[in-house]
Amino acid sequence: MNMKLKSVMMGAAIASIATMPLSNAIAKDYPPRTISMVAPSGAGGGWDLTIRTVAKTLKDTGLVESNMPVTNRPGGGGAVNLAYMQTQKDSDKLISVYSPYFAHKSDGCK
């Protein structure tokens, strides 16, 4: 291995070791104690079941230890939920499911 490559690798190793305490401090604050799970449908609807399955899977696998209560925001084909999400766009404590709505006009419709 040439000297220049050794120097770069040594610098990278030192930098990663030096930032370990910082990354541990950040990791302690994330994820938050509660992550809001939001469904753009009523209770029992398809999106409600989807977000509840995601929350259960994250908990059961141990990927997330935070509380993940589900809130339903039905209405307007998902528009109510999208409007709410716009008010929360800087939040790192929100997960929602969403699929764009596509209108399709077949040849038989006039």
C-alpha positions, 0 to 999 in steps of 0.5 A, a space after each residue: 500500500 502506498 504512503 498516500 493511501 495509508 495517510 487517507 485511510 488513517 485520517 478516515 479512521 481517526 475521523 470516524 473514531 473522533 465522531 463516535 461520541 457525537 453519534 451516540 449522543 444523537 442516537 440517544 435522542 432518536 427515535 423519539 418516545 412517541 412516533 405518530 402513525 397516521 392513516 388517511 382513512 377511517 378506522 378499519 379501512 385499508 390504510 388503517 390496516 396498513 399503518 397498523 401492520 407497519 407499526 406492529 411489524 416495527 415493534 415486533 421486530 425490535 426495529 423501533 421501541 417507541 410508542 406508535 399510536 395510530 390516528 385516523 384522518 379520513 376525508 377528501 380522498 386523503 386530502 384531510 391527511 395531506 393538509 395535516 401533514 403539511 402542518 407537520 412537515 418539519 416533524 421527525 415524529 410522524 409516519 403516514 401512508 399515502 398513495 396518489 389518487 389517479 382518475 381514469 376515464 375509459 372510452 365508454 364514459 362521456 
